[in-house]
Amino acid sequence: DGAKNLIVVRTFSKAFGLAGLRIGYAIADSGIIDDLMKVKVPFNVNRLAI
């Protein structure tokens, strides 16, 4: 029932002292997530972040 066009993006970088990892997440409506999954790169975490 909320906003269907809202995307919440968060990162663990500052909160947990993981600035070098650049790991985060996004929360959105399932339709938006489906669209984002279509355009994401296959390897979205580089080797330096691992």
PDB file as gemmi writes it, atoms N, CA and C in Angstrom:
CRYST1    1.000    1.000    1.000  90.00  90.00  90.00 P 1                      
ATOM      1  N   ASP A   1       0.812  -1.196   0.000  1.00  0.00           N  
ATOM      2  CA  ASP A   1       0.000   0.000   0.000  1.00  0.00           C  
ATOM      3  C   ASP A   1       0.855   1.259   0.000  1.00  0.00           C  
ATOM      4  N   GLY A   2       2.142   1.122   0.130  1.00  0.00           N  
ATOM      5  CA  GLY A   2       3.041   2.283   0.171  1.00  0.00           C  
ATOM      6  C   GLY A   2       3.353   2.783  -1.225  1.00  0.00           C  
ATOM      7  N   ALA A   3       4.412   3.519  -1.324  1.00  0.00           N  
ATOM      8  CA  ALA A   3       4.847   4.061  -2.607  1.00  0.00           C  
ATOM      9  C   ALA A   3       5.455   2.951  -3.459  1.00  0.00           C  
ATOM     10  N   LYS A   4       4.910   2.746  -4.639  1.00  0.00           N  
ATOM     11  CA  LYS A   4       5.397   1.684  -5.523  1.00  0.00           C  
ATOM     12  C   LYS A   4       6.679   2.089  -6.240  1.00  0.00           C  
ATOM     13  N   ASN A   5       7.020   3.372  -6.228  1.00  0.00           N  
ATOM     14  CA  ASN A   5       8.203   3.843  -6.940  1.00  0.00           C  
ATOM     15  C   ASN A   5       9.345   4.225  -5.995  1.00  0.00           C  
ATOM     16  N   LEU A   6       9.341   3.700  -4.779  1.00  0.00           N  
ATOM     17  CA  LEU A   6      10.360   4.018  -3.783  1.00  0.00           C  
ATOM     18  C   LEU A   6      11.423   2.919  -3.742  1.00  0.00           C  
ATOM     19  N   ILE A   7      12.690   3.322  -3.783  1.00  0.00           N  
ATOM     20  CA  ILE A   7      13.809   2.393  -3.640  1.00  0.00           C  
ATOM     21  C   ILE A   7      14.650   2.872  -2.467  1.00  0.00           C  
ATOM     22  N   VAL A   8      14.862   2.001  -1.486  1.00  0.00           N  
ATOM     23  CA  VAL A   8      15.710   2.312  -0.337  1.00  0.00           C  
ATOM     24  C   VAL A   8      17.036   1.597  -0.551  1.00  0.00           C  
ATOM     25  N   VAL A   9      18.117   2.355  -0.613  1.00  0.00           N  
ATOM     26  CA  VAL A   9      19.451   1.806  -0.841  1.00  0.00           C  
ATOM     27  C   VAL A   9      20.287   2.077   0.397  1.00  0.00           C  
ATOM     28  N   ARG A  10      20.895   1.032   0.938  1.00  0.00           N  
ATOM     29  CA  ARG A  10      21.719   1.161   2.149  1.00  0.00           C  
ATOM     30  C   ARG A  10      23.076   0.516   1.909  1.00  0.00           C  
ATOM     31  N   THR A  11      24.046   0.912   2.700  1.00  0.00           N  
ATOM     32  CA  THR A  11      25.392   0.357   2.610  1.00  0.00           C  
ATOM     33  C   THR A  11      25.891  -0.007   3.996  1.00  0.00           C  
ATOM     34  N   PHE A  12      26.775  -0.985   4.054  1.00  0.00           N  
ATOM     35  CA  PHE A  12      27.388  -1.381   5.318  1.00  0.00           C  
ATOM     36  C   PHE A  12      28.703  -0.648   5.557  1.00  0.00           C  
ATOM     37  N   SER A  13      29.111   0.192   4.627  1.00  0.00           N  
ATOM     38  CA  SER A  13      30.431   0.809   4.669  1.00  0.00           C  
ATOM     39  C   SER A  13      30.718   1.553   5.964  1.00  0.00           C  
ATOM     40  N   LYS A  14      29.900   2.521   6.301  1.00  0.00           N  
ATOM     41  CA  LYS A  14      30.184   3.333   7.480  1.00  0.00           C  
ATOM     42  C   LYS A  14      29.634   2.717   8.763  1.00  0.00           C  
ATOM     43  N   ALA A  15      28.511   2.083   8.690  1.00  0.00           N  
ATOM     44  CA  ALA A  15      27.866   1.574   9.901  1.00  0.00           C  
ATOM     45  C   ALA A  15      28.682   0.484  10.585  1.00  0.00           C  
ATOM     46  N   PHE A  16      29.331  -0.352   9.814  1.00  0.00           N  
ATOM     47  CA  PHE A  16      30.057  -1.480  10.384  1.00  0.00           C  
ATOM     48  C   PHE A  16      31.562  -1.394  10.153  1.00  0.00           C  
ATOM     49  N   GLY A  17      32.045  -0.236   9.731  1.00  0.00           N  
ATOM     50  CA  GLY A  17      33.477  -0.065   9.503  1.00  0.00           C  
ATOM     51  C   GLY A  17      34.012  -0.900   8.355  1.00  0.00           C  
ATOM     52  N   LEU A  18      33.196  -1.126   7.342  1.00  0.00           N  
ATOM     53  CA  LEU A  18      33.582  -1.954   6.199  1.00  0.00           C  
ATOM     54  C   LEU A  18      33.756  -1.098   4.946  1.00  0.00           C  
ATOM     55  N   ALA A  19      34.461   0.009   5.069  1.00  0.00           N  
ATOM     56  CA  ALA A  19      34.580   0.955   3.956  1.00  0.00           C  
ATOM     57  C   ALA A  19      35.220   0.333   2.721  1.00  0.00           C  
ATOM     58  N   GLY A  20      36.122  -0.606   2.888  1.00  0.00           N  
ATOM     59  CA  GLY A  20      36.784  -1.223   1.746  1.00  0.00           C  
ATOM     60  C   GLY A  20      35.945  -2.257   1.026  1.00  0.00           C  
ATOM     61  N   LEU A  21      34.891  -2.754   1.644  1.00  0.00           N  
ATOM     62  CA  LEU A  21      34.097  -3.823   1.040  1.00  0.00           C  
ATOM     63  C   LEU A  21      33.032  -3.327   0.076  1.00  0.00           C  
ATOM     64  N   ARG A  22      32.468  -2.172   0.324  1.00  0.00           N  
ATOM     65  CA  ARG A  22      31.425  -1.598  -0.531  1.00  0.00           C  
ATOM     66  C   ARG A  22      30.284  -2.584  -0.771  1.00  0.00           C  
ATOM     67  N   ILE A  23      29.735  -3.095   0.285  1.00  0.00           N  
ATOM     68  CA  ILE A  23      28.614  -4.029   0.212  1.00  0.00           C  
ATOM     69  C   ILE A  23      27.364  -3.315   0.690  1.00  0.00           C  
ATOM     70  N   GLY A  24      26.273  -3.496  -0.027  1.00  0.00           N  
ATOM     71  CA  GLY A  24      25.033  -2.850   0.352  1.00  0.00           C  
ATOM     72  C   GLY A  24      23.841  -3.630  -0.164  1.00  0.00           C  
ATOM     73  N   TYR A  25      22.671  -3.049   0.004  1.00  0.00           N  
ATOM     74  CA  TYR A  25      21.450  -3.708  -0.445  1.00  0.00           C  
ATOM     75  C   TYR A  25      20.410  -2.664  -0.817  1.00  0.00           C  
ATOM     76  N   ALA A  26      19.389  -3.102  -1.531  1.00  0.00           N  
ATOM     77  CA  ALA A  26      18.288  -2.235  -1.936  1.00  0.00           C  
ATOM     78  C   ALA A  26      16.973  -2.931  -1.609  1.00  0.00           C  
ATOM     79  N   ILE A  27      16.014  -2.149  -1.169  1.00  0.00           N  
ATOM     80  CA  ILE A  27      14.670  -2.647  -0.881  1.00  0.00           C  
ATOM     81  C   ILE A  27      13.701  -1.854  -1.750  1.00  0.00           C  
ATOM     82  N   ALA A  28      12.843  -2.577  -2.486  1.00  0.00           N  
ATOM     83  CA  ALA A  28      11.889  -1.916  -3.373  1.00  0.00           C  
ATOM     84  C   ALA A  28      10.745  -2.876  -3.680  1.00  0.00           C  
ATOM     85  N   ASP A  29       9.778  -2.376  -4.403  1.00  0.00           N  
ATOM     86  CA  ASP A  29       8.664  -3.184  -4.882  1.00  0.00           C  
ATOM     87  C   ASP A  29       9.208  -4.287  -5.798  1.00  0.00           C  
ATOM     88  N   SER A  30       8.582  -5.437  -5.809  1.00  0.00           N  
ATOM     89  CA  SER A  30       9.091  -6.571  -6.590  1.00  0.00           C  
ATOM     90  C   SER A  30       9.184  -6.255  -8.085  1.00  0.00           C  
ATOM     91  N   GLY A  31       8.305  -5.427  -8.607  1.00  0.00           N  
ATOM     92  CA  GLY A  31       8.378  -5.034 -10.019  1.00  0.00           C  
ATOM     93  C   GLY A  31       9.630  -4.231 -10.323  1.00  0.00           C  
ATOM     94  N   ILE A  32       9.999  -3.346  -9.422  1.00  0.00           N  
ATOM     95  CA  ILE A  32      11.212  -2.547  -9.596  1.00  0.00           C  
ATOM     96  C   ILE A  32      12.444  -3.437  -9.486  1.00  0.00           C  
ATOM     97  N   ILE A  33      12.442  -4.351  -8.526  1.00  0.00           N  
ATOM     98  CA  ILE A  33      13.572  -5.266  -8.368  1.00  0.00           C  
ATOM     99  C   ILE A  33      13.738  -6.131  -9.615  1.00  0.00           C  
ATOM    100  N   ASP A  34      12.640  -6.604 -10.189  1.00  0.00           N  
ATOM    101  CA  ASP A  34      12.711  -7.392 -11.424  1.00  0.00           C  
ATOM    102  C   ASP A  34      13.355  -6.587 -12.547  1.00  0.00           C  
ATOM    103  N   ASP A  35      12.979  -5.310 -12.680  1.00  0.00           N  
ATOM    104  CA  ASP A  35      13.566  -4.449 -13.706  1.00  0.00           C  
ATOM    105  C   ASP A  35      15.051  -4.212 -13.449  1.00  0.00           C  
ATOM    106  N   LEU A  36      15.432  -4.022 -12.196  1.00  0.00           N  
ATOM    107  CA  LEU A  36      16.845  -3.821 -11.865  1.00  0.00           C  
ATOM    108  C   LEU A  36      17.672  -5.071 -12.151  1.00  0.00           C  
ATOM    109  N   MET A  37      17.112  -6.233 -11.903  1.00  0.00           N  
ATOM    110  CA  MET A  37      17.835  -7.482 -12.157  1.00  0.00           C  
ATOM    111  C   MET A  37      18.096  -7.688 -13.652  1.00  0.00           C  
ATOM    112  N   LYS A  38      17.243  -7.123 -14.514  1.00  0.00           N  
ATOM    113  CA  LYS A  38      17.426  -7.247 -15.960  1.00  0.00           C  
ATOM    114  C   LYS A  38      18.622  -6.446 -16.458  1.00  0.00           C  
ATOM    115  N   VAL A  39      18.975  -5.358 -15.783  1.00  0.00           N  
ATOM    116  CA  VAL A  39      20.026  -4.470 -16.285  1.00  0.00           C  
ATOM    117  C   VAL A  39      21.314  -4.512 -15.463  1.00  0.00           C  
ATOM    118  N   LYS A  40      21.363  -5.324 -14.432  1.00  0.00           N  
ATOM    119  CA  LYS A  40      22.589  -5.377 -13.618  1.00  0.00           C  
ATOM    120  C   LYS A  40      23.683  -6.143 -14.349  1.00  0.00           C  
ATOM    121  N   VAL A  41      24.919  -5.816 -14.025  1.00  0.00           N  
ATOM    122  CA  VAL A  41      26.046  -6.518 -14.628  1.00  0.00           C  
ATOM    123  C   VAL A  41      26.199  -7.880 -13.960  1.00  0.00           C  
ATOM    124  N   PRO A  42      26.706  -8.889 -14.683  1.00  0.00           N  
ATOM    125  CA  PRO A  42      26.792 -10.235 -14.112  1.00  0.00           C  
ATOM    126  C   PRO A  42      27.714 -10.335 -12.895  1.00  0.00           C  
ATOM    127  N   PHE A  43      28.785  -9.555 -12.882  1.00  0.00           N  
ATOM    128  CA  PHE A  43      29.735  -9.592 -11.769  1.00  0.00           C  
ATOM    129  C   PHE A  43      29.743  -8.221 -11.118  1.00  0.00           C  
ATOM    130  N   ASN A  44      28.775  -7.953 -10.246  1.00  0.00           N  
ATOM    131  CA  ASN A  44      28.625  -6.618  -9.689  1.00  0.00           C  
ATOM    132  C   ASN A  44      29.482  -6.370  -8.454  1.00  0.00           C  
ATOM    133  N   VAL A  45      30.296  -7.328  -8.035  1.00  0.00           N  
ATOM    134  CA  VAL A  45      31.260  -7.124  -6.953  1.00  0.00           C  
ATOM    135  C   VAL A  45      32.640  -7.411  -7.532  1.00  0.00           C  
ATOM    136  N   ASN A  46      33.532  -6.411  -7.488  1.00  0.00           N  
ATOM    137  CA  ASN A  46      34.854  -6.626  -8.070  1.00  0.00           C  
ATOM    138  C   ASN A  46      35.763  -7.388  -7.117  1.00  0.00           C  
ATOM    139  N   ARG A  47      36.901  -7.832  -7.596  1.00  0.00           N  
ATOM    140  CA  ARG A  47      37.816  -8.641  -6.791  1.00  0.00           C  
ATOM    141  C   ARG A  47      38.403  -7.871  -5.624  1.00  0.00           C  
ATOM    142  N   LEU A  48      38.582  -6.565  -5.759  1.00  0.00           N  
ATOM    143  CA  LEU A  48      39.107  -5.779  -4.651  1.00  0.00           C  
ATOM    144  C   LEU A  48      38.132  -5.738  -3.488  1.00  0.00           C  
ATOM    145  N   ALA A  49      36.853  -5.842  -3.778  1.00  0.00           N  
ATOM    146  CA  ALA A  49      35.843  -5.801  -2.723  1.00  0.00           C  
ATOM    147  C   ALA A  49      35.721  -7.137  -1.997  1.00  0.00           C  
ATOM    148  N   ILE A  50      36.185  -8.207  -2.603  1.00  0.00           N  
ATOM    149  CA  ILE A  50      36.064  -9.526  -1.977  1.00  0.00           C  
ATOM    150  C   ILE A  50      37.118  -9.740  -1.007  1.00  0.00           C  
TER     151      ILE A  50                                                      
END                                                                             
